[in-house]
Structures are given as structure tokens and as C-alpha cells.
Amino acid sequence: MEPPVRLASTGTITHGVSVGEVLGVSTLADARLIAGESGLGRIVQRLNVMEVPDILAWVKPHELLLTTGYPLRNTPQSLGRLVADLDERKLAALAIKLGRYVDKLPDEMVEQADRLGFPLIILPNDVGFDDILNQVLTDILNRQAAVLARAEEAHRALVQVVLAGGGLDEVTAEVATLLDVAVAAVDGGGRVLATAGPADHVTLLWESIAHEGPPLIPAPASGRTPSGTSASGAAGRTRAFASVPVVAGGHHHGRIVAYSPAGTIRDSDVGILERAATVAALVVTRQEAVNAVESKYRADFLRDVLTGRAGTAERVTARARAFGWDLERPVTVLVAELDPDGDERATQDRLVACWVAAMRRHDPQGAVAGFSHEVVAVLDATVDAARVAKDAASAFADVPPATFSTGTSRPSPGAELLPEAYSQALKAARVGRQLHGPGAVAHFDQLGVYRLLSLVNDTEELHAFVRETLGPLALDNDAENSDLRRTLQVLLETNLNVAETARRLHFHYNTLRYRIGKLERLLGNFTDDPHLRLNLTLALHVLRMRGI
């Protein structure tokens, strides 16, 4: 026997009509729904005729299956299982003609259809399958054509917005007009970038996004209508919220969210929202390209200022003003450097974004730019620099395990002294990390003796001083020497208080006296020579600053 005949429009149908709408066509005026009323919202996209016993191998989702019961005439016991099998394959409904091959549907079959919300329809005997196929398929094709025409019209309108130079404000306004809904464009972090629609509806949409955020629209299981929606509309389903992702270049940039208090957003409207998300992705990538170019110009200019290559003070002031920066006032320079193992490009970009946001809140006229391994900010000297750094660190905390260390300069009275302030901030960040570990915030004036040591540019001379002063204790290749160096450090910190040193190191008093004798044989009589003690203290400080 030939396989069953399936009639459907060419191509993949993404919209259809509900089972309830199918029952409204003239050829089915006398048809009776005997079970599965809760499934009237299921979508019919295809029609199939069941006249072979192995029909399950041929059915597809969203089909309306028509049958005379001929394949089941000799096995009526299989009718009870048929509904569950068809529902599992996500069919829309089963319509059957009784009397010729099957006289009555089993009660078990009817009960199961009601339980699953799977419509069972009794067809009138005087209506041919070809009439049903023609009418329903015509409705599906007409509906599909109307949906496609509306989607194309919306797409042209949205593309025209972009071609005219519009941004997310214009895109959301166009969608709100097309669908008569409130619309919001939301970035990946949940921040609302643009809204459009009636003010009270927009407020409700804001609240929804702020509290929980409407989810992306899922595909209903087995073609069922989602809870709380109606079976009317272009594709048989409506809803109050719809949300689609904005994706470009494999990156998720946010969402386009729509809200209708009347719950009238249809599946075809979701299709238009998807077109809008595509256009929004174009807007986002275009703006990112513009921002990247502008950021590069800003960073290049600020680097020139901080290295003293930007020209005269008048030229620096004028160009800074064009970027919205005020460099004529007394300012402080901050340097934020990613700590080791966090120097990835994406992490660096996130660090820049956090500092830009913090500067906007605390000093909108301050300069901020990202270099290859650091972010530099120049802000009003009256602003609490530590608070700005804490604000940026708080925003950056959602990028574990990356951290950054921050250094702050002395106040600088003008642009011509910014190179010196930049050097101070950079040294404060690096020395602070060495002294306090990752995530340190250090001010140049609070570095104490380390500030003086950091001014020695000849690091080889510093290392030579350490080797000459500490001798074998300068090396880390011997555990005993490292242990003796720790003993020396605590002795100097306690001003040679043997009892206190023994307590801190958990040594017996006599053990410590033995260690002191060993240290003096290696280093000299430091217990009686204050100058030697000073040299030893400085050498230990230099060791703590190793790598600077």
C-alpha cells in the first residue's frame, strides 16, 4: 500500500491556524468535538490522511489527522493507545468518520484525549476529505501569506530606521507602533537602554525587567497553548510578555522585550520582534564599532598627555575639552592594573567598562581610557579617589577570579605635570600589590620608605645592594636561609626584643638566641650596629618589592 498523502504548503510553515479555527470552516460546520476541548488552541500547520496501519511512522508535529478508521477496523483495541502515541508526536488533533469501519470510539480513548487535551473530532459523513483539505490548507496558506507580508513590511520599516541613522530609541519606537505594545531594549546586564510605548505600560515593563525579567518565549510542549493564553490570533496563541535575544557575531548583546497589558502579543508578533532584534544587533554592532574608534582616539590622546607628548598646555586643554574632559583643574591620576593571571582581553574590556561607569557617576568631566594592561583615570582632586576605586571594584566583582590593584597619585595642579602624577600612580599600584597582595588600593604618599625605593630606577643596583647586605639570605634556593631571613625580619620589626620575637615565631628563648648568633656570623654584629640594622631593614624592604 502507498504511504499516506500529506497536503501542506511548500517550504517550512512556521504559522498556522488553531484547531478551534479549523472547526469554524464551512465544511466542518456539522463536525462534533467529543474530547480534548482544552487543546483547541493547538496549531494546525499540515493535514494528513490516515489509511495505513503504520501511520505513526509518517506523522509530523502540528498535523490534523483525518481518518475513516479503516486501518483500525480489525484492531479496535489499538484505539486506546492511539491518542497517547499521536500526542507524544505533537499532533494537533484527530478527526474521524464513524459508521463505516468504526462504529464508536472507546470510552478509554475519549477519557485519555480529555486528560491530554488532545482534540477528538467526529466528522460528518457527507463531507469529503478533499473539501476539508482544500479549505483548511487555503486558510493556512492565506494566514501564512498575511503573516509573511506583515513581517516583510515591518522588516522594511525597521531597516529604514537603521539606514536613516536611527538607534535603539528609534527601533523600539517603530516596534511599539507596529505592534501597539510597550517595548524595551535591554543589554546583557539587564540595564534598560531604550523604551517606547504608553508611559504606564512602559512603567510596568520596567518593573517586570527590574524584578525578575520576562523569560524568552519557549515552544509549548505538544503544541499546547501556554497557560493563561487564548487560542485566538494569527497563530492561535497570545501572551502578555515576549522577549527575544539580540545576538551578533556569536555574542549575546541583550534582549528586545514587549509587553501588552491586554495579553494580545501573537506568535506572528514574536516573529516581528525577532526581526527587530536582528536590526537592533546591527545598531549595537555599529555603535560598538564607533565606540571602539572613539575609545582608541581617547586612549591615544590620554597616553600622549601622560607621557608628555601631547603638545602645549593650550593644545592639551582644547583637545581634552573636545572629549568632554576638564584637565585645567587640579586632578588626581588613578591607575588600575589587572593582577597576574587576569590579563585576558575580555577581562580587560570589562575592567575598562567598570571604570568608565564609575567615572560617569563620580566625575563626568574626568578622563578615563584603557591601555593594553591598565586603565587610567584622571579625576577632580576633590573627589574621593578611594571611593571611585571601590565603586569600580564592586562592579568588577562579578568577573571572578580576576582582580585589579589601584594606585593613586598626589594631586596635580595642571596638565603639564600629569606625566609625573601618572608615574606616581603606576608605582603606587605596583608597590601596593607587592606589599598587600592582589586587589590592593595604595596612595603614593602612603608608601613610606617604599616610595623612596621606588624612585631608584636602577633595579640592578638595588638587587646588588640586597646581595651585598644579606649575603646567602638573599636567595630563596635554601629553606634554612629563608627561615633565617624570616627570623631576622621579625627581630628588626620588634626592635631586637628577643622575648617578643620568640613568642611571634613560636620558638624557645634559647633556640632564638642560637639563631641570633648564627645570623650575626652570616651578616655581622647587627645587634650592636644601628647602621647595619638600617641596611638590613632596607634590603628586606627591597626584597618585598621584587619584580617592580
N, C-alpha and C positions, 0 to 999 in steps of 0.2 A: 504493500500500500504506500502511496506517496506521502511524504511528510505534510503536516498541516500547512495551510495557506495563511500567511500573515500579511495584512494590509496596513501600511503606515506610510507617512510622507518620506521622501528621500532625505538622507542626512540624519543627524542625531537630533532628535526632538528634545528640547530642554524645557518646554512648557506644554501643557495640555489642558484638559477640562476635568472637572471633578465628576465623580460618579453621580452625584446629585444633579449636575447639569446634564449629564448623559440621559438621565431618566426624564428630562424635560423635552427631549426632541420628539417630534410628532409621531414617528414610527414606534416609539415606546410609551405612548400615552396610556395604553392599557396594561403595561407591564406592572408587576407587583413586587415590592421589596418585602421578602419574608424573613430576613435576618440580617444582622450586621449594620443596623442603622447608624451606629456611632462611626462607621467607616465611610460615610457618604462624602467626606472630604478627600478621600484617596484620589490620586491623579491618574487619569487615563491618557496615555500617550500613544498606545497602539491597540489594535484589535486582533484577536486570534480565534481561529475556529478549531474546536477540539473534536476530531473524528478519528483519532488513532488512540490505541490503549496506552502508548508510552508518551503521552503528551508532556510529561514533566521534563523530558529531555529537550523540548522545543520552546517552552515558555520563557518570557523575559519579564523583568520588572515593569510595573505600570501598564500591564495589559488588561483589557477587558476580554475575558474568555467566553466565547459563545459555544454552546453545545446542544445537541438533541438528546444526549445521553446514550447514543449508540455504542460508544466504546465500553460503556459500563453496564450494558443490558444483561450480561451473563455474570457479572461480579458486583451485584448491588452492595455487598459488604464493604467494598473499597470506597464507597462514597463517604463514609465517616472519616477516613484518613485523608481524603482528597482536599478538604478545606485547609487542614493544617499544612499539607505539602505546598499548596498554592500560596498560602500566607507566608510561609517560610521563604518562598521565592519572590515575595514582594509584589504579587499581582494585585491589581486594583479591585477586581470583582469577578464573579462567575454568574453568567446568565444562561438559563437552561429552559428548553421546551419540554414540558411534561406530556404524557399521554401516549406517545408513540412507542418509545423504548423504555422509559422510566415513568411509572405512574405517580410515585410520591417520593419526596426526599425524606430520608430517615430523620427521626427526631434528634438523634445524636449529632447529625450533620448540622441541623439548624441551631442547636444549642452551642455547638462549637463555633459556628460563624458569629453568633451573638457575642460569645466570650472573647473572640479575637477581633471583633469589629471588622469582619470581612463580609461585604455585602453579597447576599444571595438574591438573585432576581429571577422571577418566573416570567418568561416571555410569552406574549400572545401567539397563538398558533397560526394566525392569519398573516403574520409579518415574516417576510423572508430575511435571511441573514444578509443578503446583498443590500437590501434597503437600509438596514441598521449600519452596516459597514460604510455605505456611502454617506449617510447623514452625519454619523459621528466623526468619520475621518475628515469630512468637509469642515465640520466645526473646529476640529483640531488644527487643520491647516490654516483656516481663516484666523484662528486665535494666534497661531504661531506667526503668521504674516503680520498681524497687527502689532504683536509684541516686538518683532524684529524692526518694523517700521518706526515704532516709538523709540526703541533703543538707538537706532541709527540717527534719528532726529536729535535725541539727547546727546549722542556722541559728537555730532557736528557742532551743536551749540557749545559743548564743553571744550572741544578743540579750538573753536573760535575764540573762546575766552583766553586760552593759552597763547594763541597766535597774536592776540591783541596786547600781550604783555601782562595779563592778569595773573594774580597769585591765588593763594588758598582762600582769601576772602571772597574773591570773585567766583571761584569754583563752588564753594559752599553756597553762595547766594544763588547761583544758577541751579544747583540741585534742589535747593529749598523751593524755588519757583516751579521747577519741573514736576516735583512730587508732592508739593504742598505739605511739607513736613519741616520740622526743625532739624538742622544739620550741624555737625561739629567735625572739625578735623583735629585729631589728637595725635601727638607724637609718641614715640616708643616708650617714653617715661610717663605717659598719662597726662601730659600737660596739654591743655586745650590751646590750639594755635589760631583757630578761626571758627566763627559760628554764624549762622544765618537762620532766619525764620521768625515767627511771632515771639515777642520778648518773653511771655510767660512760658511758652513751650521750650524756649532755649534755656530758661532757668531750670526747668525740670530735667532737661537733658544734662545740664552742668552737674546737678545734684546726683544724678544717676552715675555719671562718669566718676565723680569725686568719691562716692561711697563704695561702689562695687564695680562699676563699668559693665555695660551690656556685653554679653559674650558674642563671639562670632556665630552666625546662624548655622546650626547643624542640619544635616539632612535627616528628615524624620524617618524613623525606622519603619520598614514595611510600607512606606508611602502613607503612613497615618498623618493626620493633621495634628500639629503640635498642640499640646494642652492650652486651652484658653484662646484658640484662634477659630475663625469661622471657615466654612467651606465655600465661601463665595470668593469672587475675584478672578483675575486673569488666570491664575494657575491654581485656584482653589484654596489657597492659604493666605491668611493675613496675620499681621503681628503689629505690636506697638513699637518695638525696637528692632533695628537691624544694624549690623556692624560688619564691615568688610576690611581686610588688611590692605595697607598701602605698601607695596613691595617693589623695589627697583634694584637691579643689579645683584639679586640674591639677598639683599638686606631688607629687613623689616623696618619701615620708617614710621609706622603708626597705624591709625585706623580712620575710616570715614564712618561716622555714626549718625543714624537718623532716628527720629522719634515722632510718632503720631499719637496724640492722646486718644484718638478715636480708634486706634488699632487698625489702620487701613493700609499698612505697608504690605504690598503683594510681592510674590516671588519675582514678577517682572520688574518691580521697583528695585529689588535687590540686584537684579541684573544691571540696572542703570547706575546703582551705587558702585557696582564693580567697574563700570566704565569710568565713573567719576574718580575711583581710586587709581585707575591707570593714569588718568590725566593729572591727578594730584601727585603721583610719582614723578611725572615729567616736571611738574612745578618744583618739587622738592630737589630733584637732581640738578635742575637748572640753578636753583638758589644755592645749592651746595657748591656748584662749580664757581659761581660768582663769589661766594664767601671764601672759597679756597684761594682765589686770585687776590681778593682784598686782604685776606689774612697774610698771604705771602708779602704783599707790599708793606703791610703794617710791621710784620716781623723784621723785614729787611731794613726798614727805616729805623725801628727801635734799636736794632743791633748796631746800626751805624752811629746812633746817638750814644749808646752805651760804650762804644769803643772809640768815641771822639772823632769819627769820620763823617759826620753829618753836615759839616759846614759851620757857618757863623751862627751865633745865638739867634739872630733875627730869622735866618732861614729855618732853623730848627723849630722855632716858635710858630712860624707861619705854617709849616707842613704839619706840625702836631695839631694845630687848630683845625686843619682840613680833615683830620681823622677824628675830631671831637675830643682831643686831649688837651689838657691845660698843663704845660710844663714851665710856665712862668712863675708859679707859686712855689713855696718850699715843699719839697716832696721827700718821700722815703722810698727806697727801692727794696723790693722783696724778690727773692729767688727761690723757686720751688723745684727741687730736683728729685726725680724718681729714685727710690732706694734700689740697691742692687737686686737683680732677678725680677725687676718690674719694668724693664725698659723695652716694652713691646709697643709697636706703632699704635695699636688700638688703645692701649692704656695711656700713652702719651696724649692722644687726641682727647680722651676722656678727661685727663688732667687739665688740659687747656680749657675745655668746656666748663669745668667746675670753677676755675679761676676767673674766667670771663663772667660767669653768672654772679660770683661773689663780688667782683668789682662793680658790676652794674648796681648791686644793692647798696654798696657802701660808698662808692665814689664813681659816679657815672662819667666824670671827666678824667678819670685815671687811665693810664696807658697799660695795656696788657697784651702780651704776644707769646707764642710758643716757639722756642728754638728746638734744635734737634734733640736735646736731652733735658731741657728745663723749660720752665715758664717764668717769665719776668714780668713783674707788675710795678708800676710807678704810681704811687697814690699820694694824696694830700697828707702832708706831715702831721696834720691834726687828727687824722683818722687812726683808730686803734689798729695797728698792723697785726697784732696777735689775734684780734677778733676776726679780721678778714681771713687769716690763715686757718683759723679754727672753722670758720664757715665753709671754706673750700674743702678742708679735710673731711668735714661732716658729709658733704655731698659726694666726696670721692670714696667714702667708706663702703659703698655698695659694689666696689671693684676689688674684692679680696682675691689674693692676699697682698696686692700691691699697696705700697705706702710711699709717701714722699716726705723729704725733710725740707724745712723752710729756713732761710736766713734773711735777716733784716739789717739794713744799713743804718748809719747815722742820717739825720735829716740833711738834705742837700738844698742849698738856697737857690739854685738855678740849674738850667740845662747844661751849662758848661762844666759843672762838677759831677754830673751823673756818671761818667766813667769810673771815678773814684768810689762813688756810692755803690755802683754795680759790683766792683771788686770786693768791697766790704761785705755785701750781702752774699756773694758767692762763697767767700771764705767762711762766713758765719754758718751757711748751710752745710758745708763740708766738715768743718770742725765740729759743729753741733752733732752731726751724725756719728762722727768718730767718738765723741765723748758720751753721748746719751743714747745712741742706737737709732734704728730706723724710726721715722716719724717725728724726729726732733724739731723743735722750733727754737732758734737761737738768734739773739741780737748781737751784733758785732761788739758793742760796748760791754757786753756781759761775758765775754770770753776770757777776761783776765789775762793771765800770762800767756794763754794760748793765742791771744790776739797778737802779742808781740812776736811769738814764734812763727805765726802765720805770715808775718811780714818779711821773714827771711826767704828770699826767692831761691837761694842756692840750697836745695834739699840735700844734695850730696854732702855739703859742708855740715848740715845738721846730722846726717847719718854718721859721718866721720866723728863728730863730737860724741855721739852716743857710743860708738865702738871704743873710742879712747877712754871714755869715762866709766862705762860699765864693764868693759872687757868681755869675758866669756858670758856674762849675764845678758849681754845684748842679743844673744842668739836664742832661738826657740827650738833648736835641734836636740836639746838635752832637757829631760823632765826635771832633773835635780836643779839645774841652773834656773829654770822657770820658777821653781818653787822657792829658791833663794831670793829671786827678784821680787816675788810677792812678799816675802818676809821683810825685805828692805823697804818696800813701798809702805807697808803698814807701820814700820818703825819710824819712818820720816813723817808720816801723817800724824802719829801720836807724839811727835817731838821727843823721840827716844824713850818713851815711857814703857819700860820693859814689862811691867805687870799688865798694863792695858793691852799691849801688843800680844802677849801670851794669851790673854783672855779672848781677843778677837780671833786669833789663829787656832785656838783650842790646843795650845802647846803647854807642856810643863815648863815652869820657870827655868829650870836648869837646861832643858832642851833648847829654849830660846837663847840662853847665854852662850851655849855651844855654837849655835847658828851665827850669833853676832861675831864671835871670834873667827869663824870661817869666812864671813863677809869681809871682815877687816883684813884678813890675809889676802883676799882677792882684790879689794878695792882701796885699801888704805885705812888709816885711823880716822874714819868719818865721825866717830862718837866724840872726838875732841877737836875736829877741824870744821868750823861752820862753813868755810868756803867750799870744802869738799862736799859737805851736805847739800849746799846750794846747787853745785854742779850735778850731783846725783839726782836731785829733785827735778832739775831741768831736763836731764837725759830721760828720766822716766816719763815726763810730760811729752817729750818729742816722740817717744815710743808709742804713746797713746794716740798721737796724731799721724801715725804711719799711714802712708798712702795719699797724704794731702799734697 
